[in-house]
Amino acid sequence: MHVLDLLQSDNLGLTLLWGEDALLGQEVSGVTATDLEDPRRFLGPGELVLSGLVWWADGDRAKADRFVSALAEAGATALLAGEETHGRVPDELVAACRAYRVPLVAVPAQTSFRAVTEAVYLRQWGDLSRRPTRLFALPENVRSELSRLLEGGAGPAELLDRACAHLGKVACYLTTASGRTVARTPSAPPIPAQRAGAMREGLSLRIESEGSPYDAWQLHVPDADAAPPRVLHEIAEIFAQYRDGQARRTGAVRAAGRELAALLDAQVPAADPVALEEALAAAGLPTGGAYRVLAATDGDALAEALAHLEDVPYAVGRSVAVLYEDQDAAVDVPGRLRSVWPLLQACGGPDADLRLGAGARASGAEGLRASMHQARFALTATDEATPVRAVEQLDTLATLLSGVPEEVRAVYAARTLGALGDGMLRETLEVFLANNCSWTRTAEALHLHVNTVHYRIERVESLTGRDLSRLEHKLDLYAALRCG
């Protein structure tokens, strides 16, 4: 199967925008659809890449270069770019594909990516219409049984087991976009989320979601010969129907989580303990235990991250979650979320602002509000280097100050140090404090006479109104330097 085979299909209406004959004759190993800005970790050699170009911004050559270079590095055979999102394939993308020698094909708006995918696998597995129908679509009795199971509220594990039973001992996985296993057939060994998110071998079908990228699912068969593509498409459609029902159920649960968060957020001295207990129960959390509040920049990402912690009951609102923790269990929830967070960041893409703060464990419902305030403060102290931070990690003055809003820090620094300017007096103060207020070490570090250091520190004290022989005044100035 080559790119040229697709271009010769009258049904698809594809247009070659750039590509040399030798490149167009490369063997195609599979198809991956993605709109991640940097999808290299999800691609394998020889794959066709389908993209709706949602990631592209008008006139941004750097984004085009980053996307295409990832394809070239992964060994993709070609990029099939959809015209529907922007009305055309941008010139910047054509130039990037030419520069990185990745064939580029335009997919018209009326041609679905599913049609392209099916065309590839029809060619790879041969003309399916010449084989018995039962090999290429779910048998009627299986479809009927799956419909009954859907109506009866069966879970994903039972649905996947019944959908694949007629295929024999086939390994099949249903995973989330972040690699969490939703269900697997009995023949499929368990796999860690880190591996599931980067599965390349075999055949994968993405089950899109109208919500966030963290809600998408993937149906994956490691052995591409174990199940015909048309069967997998029909199984994927079953799970798309299941997702519709799950979205309604999840909506009701999230509503209860929002009501709980709103009660904690109420502008009153203390929330009614009885109302809190009722809100916890309505959100599906056990009462009378230990709790912890989390705050995040994205509620959907937070919900998916918590779903990785299968043994921790939780309720999620818009961007706040309340966890129930067994008081006798030493579970490091923030630590476990730190290990999951890179999977969410890869799923959201490089431009996603994903950060999380965790409050301290509260011994009962009455401590929930304090835990929520702690979580939100810890969230403000997160950054790209430390995207997940628990309030217990704020164990130095520097980390504590990092949680103070930048606008507040700037005012404090300017008010406390503004009279010093940015020259020698400020430098002398920094070195003096760094050397534990030692006159001799400060003079040596600055290559000055000790008398000069004395004179400058006296000027610092005069301009700031602080006495550096007093501990609280030293702390005032040290904090101001950290805030500046």
Secondary structure, DSSP 8 states (H G I E B T S, - for coil): --HHHHHT-TTT--EEEE--HHHHTS---EEEE---SS-GGG--TTEEEEE--TT--TT-HHHHHHHHHHHHHHT-SEEEEESTTTSS--HHHHHHHHHHT--EEEE-TTS-HHHHHHHHHHHHH--GGGS-GGGTS--HHHHHHHHHHHHTT--HHHHHHHHHGGG-S---EEEETTS-EEEE-TTS----HHHHTT--SSEEEEE--SS-GGG-EEEEESSTTSS-HHHHHHHHHHHHHHHHHHHHHHHHHHHHHHHHHHHHH-SSSS--HHHHHHHHHHTT--SSSEEEEEEES-HHHHHHHHHT-TTS-EEE-SSEEEEEE-TTS---HHHHHHHHHHHHHHHH-TT----EEE---BSSGGGHHHHHHHHHHHHHT--SS-SEEEGGG--SHHHHHHTS-HHHHHHHHHHHHGGGTTSHHHHHHHHHHHTTT-HHHHHHHHT--HHHHHHHHHHHHHHHT--TTSHHHHHHHHHHHHH-
